[in-house]
Amino acid sequence: MVFLQYASDAVTFFDPQALWRKPEWMQPPRGPDVSTDIVWIPVVTFLQLGFDLMVAVSPPKGFGHVYHFDHYVDAWTALLGISEQWPEERRQLLKHRVAEARNTGRKAANTNVRQP
């Protein structure tokens, strides 16, 4: 079983008990994408976390609740036990080709938009 989860994902770590108790994810060591400036204040932190839920899909890929394709590839190869058949170089090639295709798709979509 594989879990893809970012330490800064407000959706997966939301806990109503944060109203009166410091969440475990705020204890050291914190995830690499969780700011050390965040402090727990009863009620206040809970309200901030609630707000984070509303904007959970606005961070860049690889943070919050916006999962990055590169991380899916690594998780799937691990889950399927095909890491030897899909060594790092091959996974990097797949990631590169998907990024290229995504960028080409964006460029094509932008050329179809009428400019005022």
SENUMAR-560082 format. One record per residue: residue number from 0; x, y, z of N, C-alpha, C in turn; chain. Coordinates in steps of 0.1 Angstrom, whole numbers, plus 5000, padded with zeros to 4 digits. Layout:
N
+-----+------+------+------+------+------+------+------+------+------+------+
: pos :   nu :   nv :   nw :  cau :  cav :  caw :   cu :   cv :   cw : unit :
+-----+------+------+------+------+------+------+------+------+------+------+
: NUM :    X :    Y :    Z :    X :    Y :    Z :    X :    Y :    Z :    A :
...
+-----+------+------+------+------+------+------+------+------+------+------+
This chain:
116
+-----+------+------+------+------+------+------+------+------+------+------+
: pos :   nu :   nv :   nw :  cau :  cav :  caw :   cu :   cv :   cw : unit :
+-----+------+------+------+------+------+------+------+------+------+------+
:   0 : 5008 : 4988 : 5000 : 5000 : 5000 : 5000 : 5009 : 5012 : 5000 :    A :
:   1 : 5005 : 5022 : 4992 : 5013 : 5035 : 4992 : 5004 : 5046 : 4995 :    A :
:   2 : 5008 : 5056 : 5003 : 5001 : 5068 : 5005 : 5009 : 5079 : 5000 :    A :
:   3 : 5003 : 5087 : 4991 : 5009 : 5100 : 4987 : 5003 : 5111 : 4996 :    A :
:   4 : 5012 : 5117 : 5003 : 5007 : 5127 : 5012 : 5018 : 5137 : 5015 :    A :
:   5 : 5014 : 5150 : 5013 : 5024 : 5161 : 5016 : 5021 : 5166 : 5030 :    A :
:   6 : 5032 : 5169 : 5037 : 5031 : 5174 : 5051 : 5022 : 5186 : 5051 :    A :
:   7 : 5022 : 5194 : 5041 : 5015 : 5207 : 5041 : 5000 : 5205 : 5035 :    A :
:   8 : 4995 : 5193 : 5034 : 4982 : 5190 : 5029 : 4971 : 5192 : 5040 :    A :
:   9 : 4965 : 5203 : 5039 : 4954 : 5206 : 5050 : 4943 : 5197 : 5049 :    A :
:  10 : 4940 : 5191 : 5038 : 4929 : 5182 : 5036 : 4931 : 5169 : 5044 :    A :
:  11 : 4943 : 5163 : 5042 : 4946 : 5150 : 5048 : 4949 : 5151 : 5063 :    A :
:  12 : 4953 : 5163 : 5067 : 4957 : 5164 : 5081 : 4947 : 5172 : 5089 :    A :
:  13 : 4935 : 5175 : 5083 : 4925 : 5183 : 5091 : 4920 : 5174 : 5102 :    A :
:  14 : 4919 : 5180 : 5114 : 4915 : 5172 : 5126 : 4906 : 5182 : 5134 :    A :
:  15 : 4894 : 5179 : 5136 : 4885 : 5188 : 5145 : 4891 : 5190 : 5159 :    A :
:  16 : 4899 : 5181 : 5163 : 4905 : 5182 : 5177 : 4915 : 5193 : 5178 :    A :
:  17 : 4920 : 5198 : 5166 : 4929 : 5209 : 5166 : 4923 : 5222 : 5172 :    A :
:  18 : 4910 : 5221 : 5174 : 4904 : 5232 : 5181 : 4910 : 5234 : 5195 :    A :
:  19 : 4913 : 5223 : 5202 : 4918 : 5223 : 5216 : 4931 : 5216 : 5218 :    A :
:  20 : 4936 : 5209 : 5207 : 4949 : 5201 : 5209 : 4958 : 5204 : 5197 :    A :
:  21 : 4971 : 5205 : 5200 : 4981 : 5207 : 5190 : 4982 : 5195 : 5181 :    A :
:  22 : 4980 : 5196 : 5168 : 4981 : 5185 : 5159 : 4995 : 5178 : 5159 :    A :
:  23 : 4995 : 5165 : 5156 : 5008 : 5158 : 5156 : 5017 : 5163 : 5145 :    A :
:  24 : 5012 : 5167 : 5134 : 5020 : 5172 : 5123 : 5028 : 5185 : 5126 :    A :
:  25 : 5024 : 5191 : 5137 : 5031 : 5204 : 5141 : 5042 : 5201 : 5151 :    A :
:  26 : 5043 : 5188 : 5155 : 5054 : 5184 : 5164 : 5067 : 5182 : 5156 :    A :
:  27 : 5078 : 5185 : 5162 : 5091 : 5182 : 5155 : 5093 : 5167 : 5154 :    A :
:  28 : 5099 : 5162 : 5143 : 5104 : 5170 : 5132 : 5092 : 5173 : 5122 :    A :
:  29 : 5091 : 5185 : 5117 : 5080 : 5188 : 5108 : 5084 : 5184 : 5094 :    A :
:  30 : 5074 : 5182 : 5086 : 5076 : 5179 : 5072 : 5084 : 5190 : 5065 :    A :
:  31 : 5091 : 5187 : 5054 : 5099 : 5198 : 5048 : 5092 : 5209 : 5042 :    A :
:  32 : 5079 : 5207 : 5039 : 5071 : 5218 : 5034 : 5061 : 5225 : 5044 :    A :
:  33 : 5064 : 5222 : 5057 : 5056 : 5229 : 5067 : 5064 : 5240 : 5073 :    A :
:  34 : 5059 : 5252 : 5073 : 5067 : 5263 : 5078 : 5069 : 5262 : 5093 :    A :
:  35 : 5081 : 5265 : 5097 : 5084 : 5266 : 5112 : 5078 : 5278 : 5118 :    A :
:  36 : 5073 : 5287 : 5110 : 5066 : 5299 : 5116 : 5052 : 5296 : 5121 :    A :
:  37 : 5047 : 5285 : 5117 : 5033 : 5281 : 5122 : 5034 : 5277 : 5137 :    A :
:  38 : 5026 : 5284 : 5145 : 5025 : 5280 : 5159 : 5010 : 5276 : 5162 :    A :
:  39 : 5009 : 5268 : 5172 : 4995 : 5264 : 5176 : 4990 : 5273 : 5187 :    A :
:  40 : 4978 : 5278 : 5184 : 4971 : 5287 : 5193 : 4957 : 5281 : 5193 :    A :
:  41 : 4952 : 5276 : 5205 : 4938 : 5270 : 5205 : 4928 : 5279 : 5198 :    A :
:  42 : 4919 : 5273 : 5191 : 4909 : 5280 : 5183 : 4914 : 5287 : 5171 :    A :
:  43 : 4924 : 5296 : 5173 : 4929 : 5304 : 5162 : 4935 : 5294 : 5151 :    A :
:  44 : 4944 : 5285 : 5155 : 4950 : 5276 : 5146 : 4939 : 5268 : 5139 :    A :
:  45 : 4929 : 5263 : 5146 : 4918 : 5256 : 5140 : 4911 : 5264 : 5129 :    A :
:  46 : 4909 : 5276 : 5131 : 4903 : 5285 : 5121 : 4912 : 5287 : 5109 :    A :
:  47 : 4925 : 5288 : 5112 : 4934 : 5289 : 5101 : 4934 : 5276 : 5092 :    A :
:  48 : 4934 : 5265 : 5099 : 4934 : 5252 : 5092 : 4921 : 5251 : 5083 :    A :
:  49 : 4910 : 5256 : 5089 : 4897 : 5256 : 5082 : 4898 : 5264 : 5069 :    A :
:  50 : 4904 : 5276 : 5070 : 4906 : 5284 : 5058 : 4915 : 5277 : 5048 :    A :
:  51 : 4926 : 5270 : 5053 : 4935 : 5263 : 5044 : 4927 : 5253 : 5036 :    A :
:  52 : 4917 : 5247 : 5042 : 4909 : 5237 : 5034 : 4902 : 5243 : 5022 :    A :
:  53 : 4898 : 5256 : 5024 : 4891 : 5262 : 5013 : 4901 : 5266 : 5001 :    A :
:  54 : 4913 : 5267 : 5004 : 4923 : 5271 : 4993 : 4933 : 5260 : 4991 :    A :
:  55 : 4930 : 5248 : 4994 : 4939 : 5236 : 4994 : 4944 : 5233 : 4980 :    A :
:  56 : 4937 : 5237 : 4970 : 4942 : 5234 : 4956 : 4949 : 5246 : 4950 :    A :
:  57 : 4952 : 5256 : 4957 : 4959 : 5268 : 4951 : 4974 : 5268 : 4952 :    A :
:  58 : 4981 : 5260 : 4960 : 4995 : 5260 : 4961 : 5001 : 5254 : 4948 :    A :
:  59 : 5014 : 5256 : 4946 : 5020 : 5250 : 4934 : 5021 : 5234 : 4935 :    A :
:  60 : 5023 : 5228 : 4924 : 5023 : 5213 : 4925 : 5034 : 5208 : 4934 :    A :
:  61 : 5031 : 5198 : 4942 : 5041 : 5193 : 4951 : 5039 : 5198 : 4965 :    A :
:  62 : 5028 : 5206 : 4967 : 5026 : 5212 : 4980 : 5011 : 5212 : 4983 :    A :
:  63 : 5007 : 5212 : 4996 : 4993 : 5212 : 4999 : 4986 : 5199 : 4993 :    A :
:  64 : 4974 : 5202 : 4987 : 4966 : 5191 : 4982 : 4968 : 5190 : 4967 :    A :
:  65 : 4979 : 5195 : 4961 : 4981 : 5195 : 4947 : 4993 : 5186 : 4944 :    A :
:  66 : 4989 : 5173 : 4941 : 5000 : 5163 : 4939 : 5006 : 5164 : 4926 :    A :
:  67 : 5019 : 5162 : 4925 : 5027 : 5163 : 4913 : 5029 : 5149 : 4907 :    A :
:  68 : 5028 : 5149 : 4893 : 5029 : 5137 : 4885 : 5042 : 5129 : 4889 :    A :
:  69 : 5053 : 5136 : 4890 : 5065 : 5130 : 4893 : 5064 : 5120 : 4905 :    A :
:  70 : 5057 : 5125 : 4915 : 5055 : 5117 : 4927 : 5046 : 5105 : 4925 :    A :
:  71 : 5037 : 5106 : 4916 : 5028 : 5094 : 4912 : 5037 : 5083 : 4906 :    A :
:  72 : 5045 : 5087 : 4897 : 5054 : 5077 : 4890 : 5062 : 5069 : 4900 :    A :
:  73 : 5068 : 5076 : 4909 : 5077 : 5069 : 4919 : 5068 : 5060 : 4928 :    A :
:  74 : 5056 : 5065 : 4932 : 5048 : 5057 : 4941 : 5042 : 5044 : 4933 :    A :
:  75 : 5038 : 5046 : 4921 : 5033 : 5035 : 4913 : 5044 : 5024 : 4911 :    A :
:  76 : 5056 : 5028 : 4907 : 5067 : 5018 : 4905 : 5070 : 5011 : 4918 :    A :
:  77 : 5069 : 5018 : 4929 : 5072 : 5011 : 4942 : 5060 : 5002 : 4945 :    A :
:  78 : 5048 : 5006 : 4943 : 5036 : 4998 : 4947 : 5036 : 4985 : 4938 :    A :
:  79 : 5039 : 4987 : 4925 : 5038 : 4975 : 4916 : 5051 : 4967 : 4917 :    A :
:  80 : 5061 : 4971 : 4924 : 5073 : 4963 : 4926 : 5081 : 4962 : 4913 :    A :
:  81 : 5080 : 4972 : 4904 : 5087 : 4972 : 4892 : 5099 : 4982 : 4891 :    A :
:  82 : 5104 : 4985 : 4903 : 5115 : 4995 : 4903 : 5127 : 4990 : 4895 :    A :
:  83 : 5130 : 4977 : 4895 : 5141 : 4972 : 4887 : 5139 : 4973 : 4872 :    A :
:  84 : 5126 : 4971 : 4868 : 5123 : 4972 : 4854 : 5122 : 4987 : 4850 :    A :
:  85 : 5119 : 4995 : 4859 : 5118 : 5010 : 4857 : 5128 : 5017 : 4865 :    A :
:  86 : 5141 : 5016 : 4862 : 5151 : 5023 : 4870 : 5150 : 5038 : 4869 :    A :
:  87 : 5157 : 5045 : 4878 : 5156 : 5059 : 4879 : 5157 : 5066 : 4865 :    A :
:  88 : 5166 : 5062 : 4857 : 5167 : 5069 : 4844 : 5154 : 5068 : 4835 :    A :
:  89 : 5148 : 5056 : 4836 : 5136 : 5054 : 4828 : 5124 : 5063 : 4834 :    A :
:  90 : 5123 : 5063 : 4847 : 5113 : 5071 : 4853 : 5115 : 5086 : 4850 :    A :
:  91 : 5128 : 5091 : 4850 : 5131 : 5105 : 4847 : 5127 : 5108 : 4833 :    A :
:  92 : 5129 : 5098 : 4824 : 5125 : 5100 : 4810 : 5110 : 5102 : 4809 :    A :
:  93 : 5102 : 5093 : 4815 : 5088 : 5094 : 4815 : 5083 : 5107 : 4821 :    A :
:  94 : 5089 : 5112 : 4832 : 5085 : 5124 : 4838 : 5088 : 5136 : 4828 :    A :
:  95 : 5099 : 5135 : 4822 : 5103 : 5146 : 4812 : 5093 : 5146 : 4800 :    A :
:  96 : 5090 : 5134 : 4795 : 5080 : 5134 : 4784 : 5066 : 5139 : 4787 :    A :
:  97 : 5062 : 5135 : 4799 : 5049 : 5140 : 4804 : 5049 : 5155 : 4806 :    A :
:  98 : 5060 : 5160 : 4811 : 5061 : 5175 : 4813 : 5061 : 5182 : 4799 :    A :
:  99 : 5068 : 5176 : 4790 : 5068 : 5182 : 4776 : 5055 : 5182 : 4770 :    A :
: 100 : 5048 : 5171 : 4771 : 5034 : 5169 : 4766 : 5025 : 5179 : 4772 :    A :
: 101 : 5026 : 5181 : 4785 : 5018 : 5191 : 4793 : 5020 : 5205 : 4788 :    A :
: 102 : 5033 : 5208 : 4786 : 5037 : 5221 : 4782 : 5032 : 5224 : 4767 :    A :
: 103 : 5033 : 5214 : 4759 : 5029 : 5215 : 4745 : 5013 : 5217 : 4745 :    A :
: 104 : 5006 : 5210 : 4753 : 4992 : 5211 : 4754 : 4988 : 5225 : 4759 :    A :
: 105 : 4995 : 5231 : 4768 : 4993 : 5244 : 4773 : 4995 : 5254 : 4762 :    A :
: 106 : 5006 : 5253 : 4754 : 5009 : 5262 : 4743 : 4998 : 5261 : 4733 :    A :
: 107 : 4993 : 5249 : 4730 : 4983 : 5247 : 4720 : 4970 : 5253 : 4724 :    A :
: 108 : 4967 : 5252 : 4737 : 4955 : 5258 : 4743 : 4955 : 5273 : 4742 :    A :
: 109 : 4967 : 5278 : 4745 : 4969 : 5293 : 4745 : 4968 : 5299 : 4731 :    A :
: 110 : 4971 : 5291 : 4721 : 4971 : 5296 : 4707 : 4956 : 5297 : 4702 :    A :
: 111 : 4948 : 5289 : 4709 : 4933 : 5289 : 4705 : 4925 : 5300 : 4712 :    A :
: 112 : 4932 : 5307 : 4721 : 4924 : 5317 : 4728 : 4925 : 5330 : 4720 :    A :
: 113 : 4914 : 5337 : 4718 : 4914 : 5349 : 4711 : 4919 : 5360 : 4720 :    A :
: 114 : 4928 : 5368 : 4715 : 4933 : 5380 : 4722 : 4925 : 5392 : 4719 :    A :
: 115 : 4922 : 5400 : 4729 : 4914 : 5413 : 4726 : 4921 : 5423 : 4718 :    A :
+-----+------+------+------+------+------+------+------+------+------+------+
